[in-house]
């Protein structure tokens, strides 16, 4: 787990409804709700600019957050985030309380390493990423900021699957717990289509020339 510490300053809000949410956003705040655990859900208001700044760090989305509410601190993770379709504005955030002794499920990003040095790329292949994140299950203390996918051994037309990821201790990939048929491909290397077509065209041209020469002889 990363040493990064994200703290959200939150106010409890009592005004509900669309009108109240619109007023909050005009004031530069984001309506939010925090739920889970043994407590009742609570409606909150968070600072828009502060959230946007924190969101610039990828780790913010796969991290245990500290939420300050009325002088008390609670641990939570982001469960949902609604953004404006084209403006850099957050519309709503869902936070789920975290019990540090209970397992949680969180989507964490995949970081692909050693692409340039993989045999397949050296032969002219292109890497395709089928997934950019995956859901993991673990205790909060074991939550990784990201998972590394090592492509150093990937050859042309090779495929890397979820089961190829080296997991930190105490972490499991949720998809793999569903049994056979869930070991999804996450990356592969293939020759670019243009290169394939080019070699095929060259073969056709060579065959045509050969037949013409044969005819003339």
C-alpha positions in Angstrom: 0.0 0.0 0.0 1.2 3.5 -0.8 2.4 5.9 1.9 0.3 8.6 0.2 -2.3 10.0 2.5 -5.5 11.6 1.1 -7.6 13.6 3.5 -11.1 14.9 2.5 -12.6 17.8 4.5 -16.3 17.2 4.5 -19.4 19.1 5.8 -22.6 17.4 6.7 -25.4 18.7 4.5 -29.1 18.7 5.4 -30.5 20.3 2.2 -31.6 17.6 -0.2 -32.9 17.5 -3.7 -31.7 18.7 -7.1 -32.1 22.4 -6.3 -29.9 22.0 -3.2 -27.3 20.1 -5.2 -27.2 22.8 -7.9 -26.7 25.5 -5.2 -23.8 23.5 -3.7 -22.1 23.2 -7.1 -22.5 26.9 -7.7 -20.7 27.4 -4.4 -17.8 25.3 -5.6 -18.8 22.2 -3.7 -19.6 18.6 -4.6 -22.6 16.7 -3.1 -21.6 13.3 -1.8 -22.9 10.4 0.3 -20.9 8.1 2.6 -22.4 4.8 3.5 -21.6 1.3 4.7 -20.4 -0.2 8.0 -22.6 -0.1 11.0 -23.5 3.6 10.6 -26.3 5.2 8.7 -25.6 6.9 5.3 -24.6 10.5 5.7 -24.9 13.3 3.0 -21.8 15.4 2.7 -20.4 18.4 0.8 -16.8 18.4 -0.4 -14.6 21.1 -2.0 -14.6 20.9 -5.8 -11.1 22.3 -6.4 -9.5 20.2 -3.7 -11.1 17.0 -5.2 -10.0 17.9 -8.7 -6.5 18.5 -7.5 -6.4 15.1 -5.7 -7.8 13.4 -8.8 -4.7 14.3 -10.7 -3.0 11.6 -8.7 -4.0 8.1 -10.1 -3.5 6.6 -6.6 -6.5 8.7 -5.3 -8.9 6.2 -6.9 -7.4 3.1 -5.4 -6.6 4.3 -1.9 -8.0 4.3 1.6 -9.1 7.9 2.1 -9.4 9.7 5.4 -12.7 11.7 5.6 -12.9 14.4 8.2 -16.6 14.9 9.2 -17.5 17.2 12.0 -14.2 16.7 13.9 -14.3 12.9 13.5 -12.2 10.8 11.0 -13.5 7.9 9.0 -11.8 5.6 6.5 -13.5 5.3 3.1 -13.0 4.4 -0.6 -14.5 5.9 -3.7 -17.3 3.7 -5.0 -18.7 6.0 -7.7 -17.9 9.3 -9.2 -20.2 11.3 -11.6 -18.5 13.9 -13.8 -19.9 16.5 -16.1 -20.0 15.2 -19.7 -17.6 17.9 -21.0 -16.7 20.4 -18.2 -14.0 19.6 -15.6 -16.7 19.5 -12.9 -17.6 16.7 -10.5 -21.4 16.2 -10.0 -21.5 13.7 -7.2 -19.4 11.2 -5.2 -20.2 8.0 -3.4 -17.9 7.0 -0.6 -18.0 3.6 1.2 -16.8 3.3 4.8 -14.0 0.9 5.4 -13.5 -1.4 8.3 -9.7 -2.0 8.5 -10.3 -5.6 9.6 -12.6 -6.6 6.8 -11.7 -7.3 3.1 -12.7 -4.7 0.5 -13.1 -4.8 -3.3 -11.5 -2.0 -5.2 -10.6 -1.5 -8.9 -6.9 -0.8 -9.3 -5.0 0.3 -12.4 -2.7 -2.0 -14.4 0.8 -0.7 -15.2 2.4 -2.3 -18.2 6.2 -2.5 -18.0 9.0 -3.6 -20.3 6.9 -3.3 -23.4 9.8 -1.8 -25.5 12.1 -4.7 -24.6 9.7 -7.5 -25.3 10.6 -9.9 -28.1 7.3 -9.3 -29.9 7.8 -5.5 -30.0 11.5 -5.9 -31.2 10.2 -7.9 -34.1 7.9 -5.0 -35.1 4.7 -6.0 -33.2 2.3 -3.7 -31.6 1.0 -4.1 -28.0 -2.8 -4.1 -27.5 -4.1 -3.5 -24.0 -7.4 -5.3 -23.4 -7.8 -4.0 -19.9 -6.5 -1.0 -18.0 -7.7 -2.0 -14.5 -9.0 -4.9 -12.6 -10.9 -5.5 -9.3 -9.0 -6.9 -6.4 -10.1 -8.2 -3.0 -7.9 -7.7 0.1 -7.7 -6.2 3.6 -7.4 -2.4 3.5 -3.8 -2.5 4.7 -2.8 -4.7 1.7 -4.5 -2.6 -1.0 -2.0 -2.0 -3.8 -1.9 1.4 -5.6 -1.6 -0.5 -8.9 -0.6 -3.9 -10.3 2.4 -4.4 -12.6 2.1 -6.4 -15.8 5.5 -7.5 -17.0 5.7 -7.9 -20.8 9.4 -8.6 -21.0 8.8 -12.2 -22.1 5.9 -11.6 -24.5 6.6 -12.9 -28.0 4.8 -12.1 -31.3 1.2 -13.2 -31.1 1.7 -13.9 -27.4 -1.0 -13.1 -24.9 -0.8 -12.2 -21.2 -3.7 -13.2 -18.9 -4.9 -12.1 -15.5 -3.3 -15.2 -13.9 0.1 -14.0 -15.2 0.0 -11.0 -12.8 2.3 -11.3 -9.8 0.1 -10.3 -6.9 1.3 -8.8 -3.6 0.7 -10.9 -0.5 -2.9 -10.9 0.7 -4.3 -9.7 -2.6 -6.5 -11.7 -5.0 -8.1 -10.8 -8.4 -11.9 -11.0 -8.1 -12.4 -12.2 -11.6 -10.2 -15.2 -11.1 -12.2 -16.3 -8.1 -15.2 -17.1 -10.4 -13.4 -20.2 -11.7 -12.5 -21.5 -15.2 -13.2 -19.3 -18.2 -12.6 -16.1 -16.2 -8.8 -15.8 -16.9 -9.2 -12.9 -19.2 -6.5 -11.7 -21.7 -5.1 -8.3 -20.6 -2.5 -7.7 -23.3 -1.2 -9.1 -26.6 1.4 -8.4 -29.3 0.6 -8.7 -33.0 2.0 -7.4 -36.2 0.3 -4.2 -37.5 -2.3 -5.0 -40.1 -0.6 -2.7 -42.7 2.6 -4.7 -42.3 0.7 -8.0 -42.8 -1.1 -6.6 -45.8 2.2 -5.3 -47.2 3.8 -8.7 -47.0 0.8 -10.4 -48.5 0.8 -7.9 -51.4 4.5 -8.5 -52.0 3.8 -12.3 -52.1 1.0 -11.8 -54.6 3.2 -9.6 -56.8 6.0 -12.1 -56.8 3.6 -14.9 -57.8 2.2 -12.8 -60.6 5.6 -11.9 -62.0 6.6 -15.6 -61.8 3.6 -16.6 -63.9 4.2 -13.9 -66.5 7.8 -15.0 -66.9 6.6 -18.5 -67.3 4.2 -17.5 -70.0 6.9 -15.6 -71.9 9.2 -18.6 -71.8 
